[in-house]
Amino acid sequence: MLRLTSDFLEEVVEKQKTDARLLKFKTLIEQGKKVDIEIDVNGVMRCRGRVCVPDVPELKK
């Protein structure tokens, strides 16, 4: 299993804040809607336990 570093997760969280697709999900979550995505205790958006990586090529390497 792949382990994620704190630096990587911090960068993912920052980029999640500007990703249009993920912001739509965040809005739904805040409205109390049931979606497959949740925000964990560290502020990381996850879908079924997996980190939602924003559409930023540098992060997907």
NUPA-308951 format. One record per atom (N, C-alpha, C, O): residue in one letter; atom name; x, y, z. Coordinates in steps of 0.1 Angstrom, whole numbers, plus 5000, padded with zeros to 4 digits. Example, Ala and Ser with C-alpha at 12.3 -4.5 7.8 and 13.67 -1.06 7.14 Angstrom:
<rs>
{residuo:a atomo:N px:5132 py:4943 pz:5078} .
{residuo:a atomo:CA px:5123 py:4955 pz:5078} .
{residuo:a atomo:C px:5132 py:4967 pz:5078} .
{residuo:a atomo:O px:5142 py:4967 pz:5085} .
{residuo:s atomo:N px:5128 py:4978 pz:5071} .
{residuo:s atomo:CA px:5137 py:4989 pz:5071} .
{residuo:s atomo:C px:5129 py:5000 pz:5079} .
{residuo:s atomo:O px:5134 py:5011 pz:5080} .
</rs>
This chain:
<rs>
{residuo:m atomo:N px:5008 py:4988 pz:5000} .
{residuo:m atomo:CA px:5000 py:5000 pz:5000} .
{residuo:m atomo:C px:5009 py:5012 pz:5000} .
{residuo:m atomo:O px:5019 py:5013 pz:5006} .
{residuo:l atomo:N px:5004 py:5022 pz:4993} .
{residuo:l atomo:CA px:5012 py:5035 pz:4992} .
{residuo:l atomo:C px:5010 py:5044 pz:5004} .
{residuo:l atomo:O px:4999 py:5046 pz:5009} .
{residuo:r atomo:N px:5021 py:5049 pz:5009} .
{residuo:r atomo:CA px:5020 py:5058 pz:5021} .
{residuo:r atomo:C px:5022 py:5072 pz:5016} .
{residuo:r atomo:O px:5030 py:5075 pz:5007} .
{residuo:l atomo:N px:5014 py:5081 pz:5021} .
{residuo:l atomo:CA px:5015 py:5095 pz:5017} .
{residuo:l atomo:C px:5023 py:5103 pz:5027} .
{residuo:l atomo:O px:5021 py:5101 pz:5039} .
{residuo:t atomo:N px:5031 py:5112 pz:5022} .
{residuo:t atomo:CA px:5039 py:5121 pz:5032} .
{residuo:t atomo:C px:5030 py:5133 pz:5036} .
{residuo:t atomo:O px:5021 py:5137 pz:5029} .
{residuo:s atomo:N px:5034 py:5139 pz:5047} .
{residuo:s atomo:CA px:5027 py:5150 pz:5052} .
{residuo:s atomo:C px:5028 py:5162 pz:5042} .
{residuo:s atomo:O px:5018 py:5169 pz:5039} .
{residuo:d atomo:N px:5040 py:5164 pz:5036} .
{residuo:d atomo:CA px:5041 py:5174 pz:5026} .
{residuo:d atomo:C px:5032 py:5173 pz:5014} .
{residuo:d atomo:O px:5026 py:5182 pz:5010} .
{residuo:f atomo:N px:5031 py:5160 pz:5009} .
{residuo:f atomo:CA px:5022 py:5158 pz:4998} .
{residuo:f atomo:C px:5007 py:5161 pz:5002} .
{residuo:f atomo:O px:5000 py:5167 pz:4995} .
{residuo:l atomo:N px:5003 py:5156 pz:5014} .
{residuo:l atomo:CA px:4990 py:5158 pz:5018} .
{residuo:l atomo:C px:4987 py:5173 pz:5020} .
{residuo:l atomo:O px:4976 py:5177 pz:5017} .
{residuo:e atomo:N px:4996 py:5180 pz:5025} .
{residuo:e atomo:CA px:4994 py:5194 pz:5027} .
{residuo:e atomo:C px:4992 py:5201 pz:5014} .
{residuo:e atomo:O px:4983 py:5210 pz:5012} .
{residuo:e atomo:N px:5000 py:5197 pz:5004} .
{residuo:e atomo:CA px:4999 py:5203 pz:4990} .
{residuo:e atomo:C px:4985 py:5199 pz:4984} .
{residuo:e atomo:O px:4979 py:5207 pz:4978} .
{residuo:v atomo:N px:4981 py:5187 pz:4986} .
{residuo:v atomo:CA px:4968 py:5182 pz:4981} .
{residuo:v atomo:C px:4957 py:5190 pz:4987} .
{residuo:v atomo:O px:4948 py:5194 pz:4980} .
{residuo:v atomo:N px:4957 py:5192 pz:5000} .
{residuo:v atomo:CA px:4947 py:5200 pz:5007} .
{residuo:v atomo:C px:4946 py:5214 pz:5002} .
{residuo:v atomo:O px:4935 py:5219 pz:4999} .
{residuo:e atomo:N px:4957 py:5220 pz:5000} .
{residuo:e atomo:CA px:4958 py:5234 pz:4994} .
{residuo:e atomo:C px:4952 py:5234 pz:4980} .
{residuo:e atomo:O px:4944 py:5243 pz:4977} .
{residuo:k atomo:N px:4955 py:5225 pz:4972} .
{residuo:k atomo:CA px:4950 py:5224 pz:4958} .
{residuo:k atomo:C px:4935 py:5220 pz:4958} .
{residuo:k atomo:O px:4928 py:5224 pz:4949} .
{residuo:q atomo:N px:4931 py:5212 pz:4967} .
{residuo:q atomo:CA px:4917 py:5209 pz:4968} .
{residuo:q atomo:C px:4908 py:5221 pz:4970} .
{residuo:q atomo:O px:4897 py:5222 pz:4965} .
{residuo:k atomo:N px:4913 py:5231 pz:4976} .
{residuo:k atomo:CA px:4906 py:5244 pz:4979} .
{residuo:k atomo:C px:4903 py:5252 pz:4966} .
{residuo:k atomo:O px:4895 py:5261 pz:4967} .
{residuo:t atomo:N px:4911 py:5249 pz:4955} .
{residuo:t atomo:CA px:4909 py:5257 pz:4943} .
{residuo:t atomo:C px:4904 py:5248 pz:4932} .
{residuo:t atomo:O px:4902 py:5253 pz:4921} .
{residuo:d atomo:N px:4902 py:5235 pz:4934} .
{residuo:d atomo:CA px:4897 py:5226 pz:4923} .
{residuo:d atomo:C px:4882 py:5228 pz:4922} .
{residuo:d atomo:O px:4875 py:5224 pz:4931} .
{residuo:a atomo:N px:4877 py:5232 pz:4910} .
{residuo:a atomo:CA px:4863 py:5235 pz:4908} .
{residuo:a atomo:C px:4854 py:5223 pz:4911} .
{residuo:a atomo:O px:4844 py:5224 pz:4917} .
{residuo:r atomo:N px:4858 py:5211 pz:4906} .
{residuo:r atomo:CA px:4850 py:5199 pz:4908} .
{residuo:r atomo:C px:4849 py:5195 pz:4922} .
{residuo:r atomo:O px:4838 py:5192 pz:4927} .
{residuo:l atomo:N px:4860 py:5196 pz:4930} .
{residuo:l atomo:CA px:4860 py:5192 pz:4944} .
{residuo:l atomo:C px:4853 py:5203 pz:4952} .
{residuo:l atomo:O px:4847 py:5199 pz:4962} .
{residuo:l atomo:N px:4853 py:5215 pz:4948} .
{residuo:l atomo:CA px:4846 py:5226 pz:4955} .
{residuo:l atomo:C px:4831 py:5224 pz:4955} .
{residuo:l atomo:O px:4824 py:5227 pz:4964} .
{residuo:k atomo:N px:4826 py:5218 pz:4943} .
{residuo:k atomo:CA px:4812 py:5215 pz:4942} .
{residuo:k atomo:C px:4808 py:5204 pz:4952} .
{residuo:k atomo:O px:4798 py:5205 pz:4959} .
{residuo:f atomo:N px:4817 py:5194 pz:4954} .
{residuo:f atomo:CA px:4814 py:5184 pz:4964} .
{residuo:f atomo:C px:4814 py:5189 pz:4978} .
{residuo:f atomo:O px:4806 py:5186 pz:4986} .
{residuo:k atomo:N px:4824 py:5198 pz:4980} .
{residuo:k atomo:CA px:4825 py:5204 pz:4994} .
{residuo:k atomo:C px:4813 py:5212 pz:4997} .
{residuo:k atomo:O px:4808 py:5211 pz:5008} .
{residuo:t atomo:N px:4807 py:5219 pz:4987} .
{residuo:t atomo:CA px:4795 py:5227 pz:4990} .
{residuo:t atomo:C px:4783 py:5217 pz:4993} .
{residuo:t atomo:O px:4776 py:5220 pz:5002} .
{residuo:l atomo:N px:4782 py:5206 pz:4986} .
{residuo:l atomo:CA px:4772 py:5196 pz:4989} .
{residuo:l atomo:C px:4773 py:5191 pz:5003} .
{residuo:l atomo:O px:4764 py:5189 pz:5010} .
{residuo:i atomo:N px:4786 py:5188 pz:5007} .
{residuo:i atomo:CA px:4788 py:5182 pz:5020} .
{residuo:i atomo:C px:4784 py:5192 pz:5031} .
{residuo:i atomo:O px:4777 py:5189 pz:5040} .
{residuo:e atomo:N px:4788 py:5205 pz:5028} .
{residuo:e atomo:CA px:4784 py:5216 pz:5038} .
{residuo:e atomo:C px:4769 py:5218 pz:5039} .
{residuo:e atomo:O px:4764 py:5222 pz:5049} .
{residuo:q atomo:N px:4762 py:5215 pz:5028} .
{residuo:q atomo:CA px:4747 py:5216 pz:5028} .
{residuo:q atomo:C px:4741 py:5203 pz:5034} .
{residuo:q atomo:O px:4728 py:5203 pz:5035} .
{residuo:g atomo:N px:4749 py:5194 pz:5038} .
{residuo:g atomo:CA px:4743 py:5182 pz:5045} .
{residuo:g atomo:C px:4739 py:5171 pz:5035} .
{residuo:g atomo:O px:4732 py:5161 pz:5039} .
{residuo:k atomo:N px:4742 py:5173 pz:5022} .
{residuo:k atomo:CA px:4738 py:5163 pz:5012} .
{residuo:k atomo:C px:4747 py:5150 pz:5014} .
{residuo:k atomo:O px:4759 py:5151 pz:5018} .
{residuo:k atomo:N px:4742 py:5139 pz:5010} .
{residuo:k atomo:CA px:4749 py:5126 pz:5011} .
{residuo:k atomo:C px:4757 py:5124 pz:4998} .
{residuo:k atomo:O px:4750 py:5122 pz:4987} .
{residuo:v atomo:N px:4770 py:5124 pz:4999} .
{residuo:v atomo:CA px:4778 py:5122 pz:4987} .
{residuo:v atomo:C px:4789 py:5111 pz:4991} .
{residuo:v atomo:O px:4791 py:5109 pz:5003} .
{residuo:d atomo:N px:4796 py:5105 pz:4981} .
{residuo:d atomo:CA px:4806 py:5095 pz:4984} .
{residuo:d atomo:C px:4819 py:5102 pz:4990} .
{residuo:d atomo:O px:4827 py:5095 pz:4995} .
{residuo:i atomo:N px:4820 py:5115 pz:4989} .
{residuo:i atomo:CA px:4832 py:5122 pz:4994} .
{residuo:i atomo:C px:4830 py:5127 pz:5008} .
{residuo:i atomo:O px:4819 py:5132 pz:5011} .
{residuo:e atomo:N px:4840 py:5125 pz:5016} .
{residuo:e atomo:CA px:4839 py:5131 pz:5030} .
{residuo:e atomo:C px:4852 py:5138 pz:5032} .
{residuo:e atomo:O px:4862 py:5137 pz:5025} .
{residuo:i atomo:N px:4852 py:5147 pz:5042} .
{residuo:i atomo:CA px:4864 py:5154 pz:5046} .
{residuo:i atomo:C px:4869 py:5149 pz:5060} .
{residuo:i atomo:O px:4861 py:5149 pz:5069} .
{residuo:d atomo:N px:4881 py:5143 pz:5060} .
{residuo:d atomo:CA px:4886 py:5137 pz:5072} .
{residuo:d atomo:C px:4890 py:5147 pz:5082} .
{residuo:d atomo:O px:4889 py:5159 pz:5080} .
{residuo:v atomo:N px:4895 py:5143 pz:5094} .
{residuo:v atomo:CA px:4899 py:5151 pz:5105} .
{residuo:v atomo:C px:4910 py:5161 pz:5102} .
{residuo:v atomo:O px:4912 py:5171 pz:5108} .
{residuo:n atomo:N px:4918 py:5157 pz:5091} .
{residuo:n atomo:CA px:4929 py:5166 pz:5087} .
{residuo:n atomo:C px:4925 py:5175 pz:5076} .
{residuo:n atomo:O px:4934 py:5183 pz:5071} .
{residuo:g atomo:N px:4913 py:5175 pz:5072} .
{residuo:g atomo:CA px:4908 py:5184 pz:5061} .
{residuo:g atomo:C px:4910 py:5179 pz:5047} .
{residuo:g atomo:O px:4909 py:5186 pz:5037} .
{residuo:v atomo:N px:4914 py:5166 pz:5046} .
{residuo:v atomo:CA px:4916 py:5160 pz:5033} .
{residuo:v atomo:C px:4903 py:5154 pz:5028} .
{residuo:v atomo:O px:4896 py:5146 pz:5035} .
{residuo:m atomo:N px:4900 py:5157 pz:5016} .
{residuo:m atomo:CA px:4888 py:5152 pz:5009} .
{residuo:m atomo:C px:4891 py:5138 pz:5004} .
{residuo:m atomo:O px:4901 py:5136 pz:4997} .
{residuo:r atomo:N px:4882 py:5128 pz:5008} .
{residuo:r atomo:CA px:4884 py:5114 pz:5004} .
{residuo:r atomo:C px:4871 py:5109 pz:4998} .
{residuo:r atomo:O px:4860 py:5112 pz:5003} .
{residuo:c atomo:N px:4873 py:5100 pz:4989} .
{residuo:c atomo:CA px:4862 py:5093 pz:4983} .
{residuo:c atomo:C px:4864 py:5078 pz:4986} .
{residuo:c atomo:O px:4874 py:5071 pz:4981} .
{residuo:r atomo:N px:4855 py:5073 pz:4994} .
{residuo:r atomo:CA px:4856 py:5059 pz:4999} .
{residuo:r atomo:C px:4870 py:5056 pz:5005} .
{residuo:r atomo:O px:4875 py:5045 pz:5003} .
{residuo:g atomo:N px:4875 py:5065 pz:5012} .
{residuo:g atomo:CA px:4888 py:5063 pz:5019} .
{residuo:g atomo:C px:4900 py:5067 pz:5011} .
{residuo:g atomo:O px:4911 py:5068 pz:5017} .
{residuo:r atomo:N px:4898 py:5070 pz:4998} .
{residuo:r atomo:CA px:4910 py:5073 pz:4990} .
{residuo:r atomo:C px:4911 py:5088 pz:4988} .
{residuo:r atomo:O px:4900 py:5095 pz:4987} .
{residuo:v atomo:N px:4923 py:5094 pz:4988} .
{residuo:v atomo:CA px:4925 py:5108 pz:4987} .
{residuo:v atomo:C px:4920 py:5113 pz:4973} .
{residuo:v atomo:O px:4923 py:5107 pz:4963} .
{residuo:c atomo:N px:4912 py:5124 pz:4973} .
{residuo:c atomo:CA px:4908 py:5130 pz:4961} .
{residuo:c atomo:C px:4919 py:5140 pz:4956} .
{residuo:c atomo:O px:4921 py:5150 pz:4962} .
{residuo:v atomo:N px:4926 py:5136 pz:4946} .
{residuo:v atomo:CA px:4937 py:5144 pz:4941} .
{residuo:v atomo:C px:4932 py:5154 pz:4931} .
{residuo:v atomo:O px:4926 py:5150 pz:4921} .
{residuo:p atomo:N px:4934 py:5167 pz:4933} .
{residuo:p atomo:CA px:4929 py:5177 pz:4924} .
{residuo:p atomo:C px:4935 py:5175 pz:4910} .
{residuo:p atomo:O px:4945 py:5168 pz:4908} .
{residuo:d atomo:N px:4929 py:5181 pz:4900} .
{residuo:d atomo:CA px:4933 py:5180 pz:4886} .
{residuo:d atomo:C px:4945 py:5190 pz:4884} .
{residuo:d atomo:O px:4945 py:5200 pz:4877} .
{residuo:v atomo:N px:4957 py:5186 pz:4890} .
{residuo:v atomo:CA px:4969 py:5193 pz:4889} .
{residuo:v atomo:C px:4980 py:5183 pz:4885} .
{residuo:v atomo:O px:4983 py:5174 pz:4892} .
{residuo:p atomo:N px:4985 py:5184 pz:4873} .
{residuo:p atomo:CA px:4994 py:5174 pz:4867} .
{residuo:p atomo:C px:5006 py:5171 pz:4877} .
{residuo:p atomo:O px:5010 py:5159 pz:4878} .
{residuo:e atomo:N px:5012 py:5181 pz:4884} .
{residuo:e atomo:CA px:5023 py:5178 pz:4892} .
{residuo:e atomo:C px:5020 py:5169 pz:4904} .
{residuo:e atomo:O px:5028 py:5161 pz:4908} .
{residuo:l atomo:N px:5007 py:5169 pz:4908} .
{residuo:l atomo:CA px:5003 py:5160 pz:4919} .
{residuo:l atomo:C px:5000 py:5146 pz:4915} .
{residuo:l atomo:O px:5001 py:5137 pz:4923} .
{residuo:k atomo:N px:4997 py:5144 pz:4902} .
{residuo:k atomo:CA px:4994 py:5131 pz:4897} .
{residuo:k atomo:C px:5005 py:5123 pz:4893} .
{residuo:k atomo:O px:5004 py:5112 pz:4888} .
{residuo:k atomo:N px:5017 py:5128 pz:4894} .
{residuo:k atomo:CA px:5029 py:5121 pz:4890} .
{residuo:k atomo:C px:5032 py:5109 pz:4899} .
{residuo:k atomo:O px:5042 py:5102 pz:4897} .
</rs>
